Amino acid sequence: MPLTPAAYLNRHARDAVRLLQSLVRQPTVNPPGENYDGITAFLVRELNALGLATRRFAMPAALLKKHLPPEQRAFPRFNVLGRWNAGAHKTIHFNAHYDVVPAGGSWRHGDAFSGVLERDWIYGRGTADMKGSIASLLLALRALRATRTPPRCNVEVSFTADEETDSALGAAWLVRHAGLRADYAVVMEGGEGRTICCGHNGVLWFNVTVHGRAAHGSEPESGINAFEKMAGLVVALQDYKKLLARRTFITPSGKSMRPTLNIGGVFAAGPGGKINTVPALASFTIDRRVLAIEKHAAAERELRAMLAATARKIPHCRITVEKISENFACFAQPTHPLFAAMADCVGRARRTPAVFSLSSGFNDMHFFSHHLKIPTLGYGPAGENYHAVDERASVRDLVTTAKIYADLLTTFAG
């Protein structure tokens, strides 16, 4: 009896370990964007070995200068695109980012990029977000090739840069310039377990600078204390948080989502600060999560207006507000056959009915949904401690997710 992709995956679970360890042991830390050359060369080799026609796109120096701060421009950016032409009428695209956030703290196995296997868990930065997804997809494609099982759609695969910052040189560039042929897209994060992602929150990032006037610490009345003015603004923002919490969006799974505000992820004094000096400058950041039912422009106008009105109420409080970055929310009712097909695959693998929900974090789904205007969902392997110490991924779940990807590729024809 011919070997099925699922049976192949049961026999080759250790391949998932080796693949993910190879990926994690290349620390693609962003910022600044380290080791992108090495990991994309590895991914090109893997896709070529699977018979995909593969290209690696190097981002031009002009774009690095436009989108990156000076200290990061010496770190090249690459995007990888692979194609498997199965002779089908429709094409499905799988996307993952290969960059990871910096690693700090004290890790269980010493090195944050060790890829150590302990029982069912692989430890290391990027195991859960989201190199585990890359390993699962590569393993699924191996299973199809090894069992000579053709996909029912043509397959496009992209591995992209810089999702952990703003994706400008990653998925945003890819959908505009790489000549994608996709009719459907699976971004391999945002949903896991029995939950399939049909959208995600957006985000607005701002830096607020408070301008004061320096003076000697023994004569504080001669200056304007920027820190004290900043404290007044931050207190006022607590009331704005309560206002935002009244707004609710109910996802298809029945989950309630509300817009959020995170204040002061980064905060700083200006230059020349000293214990006996009245601070002339203070700054803090704002992370405003935007619901899929909200309009980004309206959310930005409201926040800017609130900050300006509050500053006017605080004597001698002058501020400037700079938008650092923006990633748009997206949402699609899960009515397209792609969503039903994925739900069937998840249900078979997980032995429980799938549900549809939205991710509170943003990812690259909106580039495919908004710019290409194609049905897009999010799904990947589960993990723990995303962006935290002892990030880890389950080998069992990597293999289960590979089965789901392989099942989708062999049952969904568009």
N, C-alpha and C positions, 0 to 999 in steps of 0.2 A: 504494500500500500504506500503511495507517495507520501512523503513527509509534508505536513502542513506548516505554514508560517508559525502558528502558535506552538506546534510541537518543536520546531526548530528553536524557538525562543526559550522554551522550557529547558532545552539541552544546553543552551549557550548563555545562561545567566551571567557566567563569569566574564563574558565579553563586555557586558554593561559596566562591570567594575573596571576593567582595563581601559575602556574608552573614557570613562569619566575621570579616572586617575590621570590619564594622559592630558586631559583638558585642564583639570584643576591645577596640575603641577606647572602650568604656564600662567604666571600671575598677571592677568590682563587688567591691571588696576586702573580705574578711571575715576577721577583724574590721577595722573596726567595722560594715561593711555599707553601703558607699558605692554610690550611683547605682542602687539597686534600683528606684526609681521610673522612671527613664529607660529602663532596659533592659526592664522588664516592659511599659511602654507600647509600646515598639518591638515586642516579641513579640506583644502583643495585636493590633497593626496587621497583622503578618505573618500571623497565624492568621485574622484576619477577611478578609484579602485572598484567602486560600485557601478561603474559604467555610465555615470552622468557626465554630460558635456558641461564643463565647469569653467567659469571665468572669475578672476580676482580683479576687482576694480580698486585702483589706488586713487585716493582723493587728491586733486591738484593742490599745489602749494597755495594758489590764490584762495581756495576755499578754506584751507587751514588758517590762513591769515585773517580771513573774514570771520570765521566762527570760533576760533580758539584764542585764549589769552596768550601773550608772548611766551610765557614759560612752558606752554604745551606744544608749540608749533614744531618742535624738533621730533615729536612723536607722530609717525605717519598713521594714517587711517586707511583701512581697507574694508571692502564688502565683498562677500563671496556669493556667487549665484550658480546653481547647478540645475540642469534640466535632464529629465528622463522622458523622451518622446515614446509613448506607448502606442501611438497611432490612434488615440482617442479624440473625440470631438471637443472635450472640455479639459481644463487644466486646473489642478488644485495646488496651492502654494503653501509651503510650511516655512515659518520664519522663527528665528531665535536670535537674541543678541549674545555676544560672547564676552562683553566687558563685565567687570565686577566692581563693587565698591571697595574702598580700602579696608584693610583688616587691622584691628587693634585688639588690645586686651590679652588675656592669658588663655590660650587654647588648650583643650584637653590633651592634644598630642603634640604640643609645643609649637609646631609650624602650622600657620593658617593655610598653607598651600600643600600640606602633606598628602592629602588624599588617602589617609589611613582607613583601612577597612576594619571595623569592629562589629562583630556579629552581622547584623543586616544593614549597618549604617556606614556610609562613606562620608568622612569628615573633610571639610575644607571650604574656603571662600569660593563661592560660585557653584557649589554642589546643588543647592536648591534654586538659586537665582543666577543664571538659568542653564548652566552647562549640563545639568541632568537631562533637560529636554533634548539637547543636542545629542547626547549619548543614546537616548531612547529612540530618536528618529533614525540615527545611523544604524542602530541595531534592527529596527523594523525594516529598513531598506535592505540590509544584509539578509534578513529572513526571506524577503521576496525573491531576491536574486538566487539565494542558495536553493530554494525550493522551486525555482523557475515558475513563480506565480506572478503573472503580469498585473499591474495596477489597472483599474478600470478608467482612471483619468490619467492624462499626462501629469507628470510631477515636476514642480519647481520647488527648489530649496534655496533659502537665503540665510546667511549668517552675517549679522550686521553689527556695526560699531556704535558706541556712545549712547546706548539707551539709558544708561545710568546718569547721563547729563541731560541732553535735550534731543538726541537722535538726528540732529541737523545733518551730520556727516554719515549717518547710518540709514535707518529705514526711510527717513524723509528724502534723502538723496536717491535711494534705491527706487522708490515708487515713481519718481519723476524722470529718472535718467537711464535706468537699466533695461528698458524695453520689456517689462514684464508681460507675460501672456496669460496671467491668472484669471480664472473665472470665479474662484473661491479661495479663501485664505484661512489657514489655521495658524494663529500666533500661539506659540507653545508655552504660554503662561496665563495666569489670570483665573483659570479654573483647574480643579484637581479633585481627586476622589470621585464622588458622584455628581459634583457640581461642574457644569459647563458655563463658561463665561460668555455672555452675550453683550457685554459692554463694560465700560469702566468710567470712574470719575476722571475729570480733568483737574488741572492744577494751574494756579497762578502764583508765581514767586516774585516777591518784591523785597527791595532793600529800602528801609526808611532811615534817612539821615536827619538828625536833630542838630540845629546850628545854635550854638551859644556864644559866649564871649569869655575869653580867658581872663583870669585875675589871680592875684596872690591869695593863697589859702587863708591868710590872716585877715583878708578883707573881701570875703565872699560877696558882700553887697555890691562890690564894684564890677562884678562879672554877671554873666548869665549862665547858670549851671545846666549844660545840655543833658546831663544824666538825669537830673531832677525833672526836666521837661519830658524826657523820654519815659520816665516812670509814670508820669501823668497820662501819657498816651497809652501806655500798656494797660493801666487800670481801666481806662475807658474802653479798650478793646474787649475786656471781659463781658461788658454789657452787649457788645456786638456779637460775641460768641453765643449768648443766650438767644438773641434774635435769630441767628442762623439755625439754631437747634430746633426752632419751630417749623422749619421747612422739611418736608418728608417726601421721599420717593419710595414707593413699594415696588420691589423687583418682581419678576415673574415667579420666583420661588416664595414670595411673601416676606422677604427680608426688608426691614425698614432702613433706609439710608438717609443721612442728614449731612449737609455741608459742614465742614470743619475749618478751624483756624488754628494753626500752630505758630506761636510767636517766639522769636528769639532762637531759632535753630543756630543762627550765627549772630553774635552781638559783639560790639567792640567800642572802645574809646578812640578818639582821634589821636593824631600824632602829638607829641609833647606832653602826654599825660604824666602827672607826678602827684604824689600824695598831698603836696601842699599847693596844688594848682586847681583853680576852678576849671572843670572840663569844658572846652570850647566846642567839642564835637562828640556825638554819640550816635550809634547806629544799631539797628536790629532788623532781622528778616521776618517776613510773613509768608507762610505757606497756606494758601486758601484752596481747599479742595472743592471742586465745582461738580455738582450733580449733573447727571446726563440730561435732566430736564431743564437745567438752567442755561442761560445764554452767557457765554464768557464775557462779551463786551459789557453786558449789564452788570455782571458780578464785579468787573473791574471798576466801572463807573461808581458803583455803590460804595466799594471799599475806599476808593480815592476820595469821594465826597465825605465819607464819614471821618477819615483821617484829617481832611482839611477843616471840617467843621469843629472837630475836637481841638485841633491846634489853635483855632481862633479863640476858643474859650479859655485857653491856658495863657496867662500873661507872658509876653515876650517869647512865645514858642514859634519858631520858624522851622519848617521841615521841607525836605525834598523827597519825593517818592520815585524810585527807579524800578521799572519792571525788569527782572532778571531773565525770566523765562516763562514759557507758557506751553502746556500740552493739553490738547483739546479732549473733552469727554466724548464718548460715543455710546450709542445704544441702538440695538435692533430687536424688535420683537422676534422671538425664535420660531418663526413660522416657515422659513425656507426649508426645503428638503435637506439641505446640508445639516441643519440643526437636528432634524429628526434622525438622520443617518448617524450622527455622532452620538445622540442619545441612545440609539440601539446598540452601538458598539460599546459604550460605557456600561450600559445595563448588562450586556452579556459578560463583560470582563469582571465587573464589580459584583454581579449578582444582586443588584438592587437598582430600582428605577433612578434614572438621572434627573437632575433638576437644573434649572437655568437661573443664573444670578449675575450680578455685576461685581466687579472688583473695586474696592475702595482706593487702591493704588492705580496709577496710570501705567499703560504699557504701549506697545507699538500698534495695537489693533486699529487705532483711529486713522493711521496712514492708509491702510488698505481699505477700510470702510469709507472714509471721507474722500480720499484722493482717487482711488481706483473705483470706488462705488460698487464694491462687490460684497457678497455675503461673507462675513468674517466672524469667527468665533475664537475663543481662547481656551486652551486645555494643555496641561502638562503634568508631569509627575509631582507628587507631594513631597514636601521637605519640611525642615524645621530650622528655626533660628535665622530666618532671612535677614541679611544685613547685620547680623549679630555674631557674638562669639559662639564658637562651636556649631556653625552652620553645617547641616548634614542632609543627606538624601538616602532614602531607603532603596536598597537593591531590588527588593521585591516589587516596589512600586515603579521603579525604572522599567522592569521587565513587563509589568502589567500595562504600563502606558505604551510601551513598544507594541504590545499585542493590540491595543486599541488603535494605534496609528496604522498598523498593518491591516487590521480588520476594515478600517475606513477606506483604505486604498484599494481593497479588493472587493468592496461591496457598493461603494458610492460611485455612480457614473455621471452624476450631474443631471 
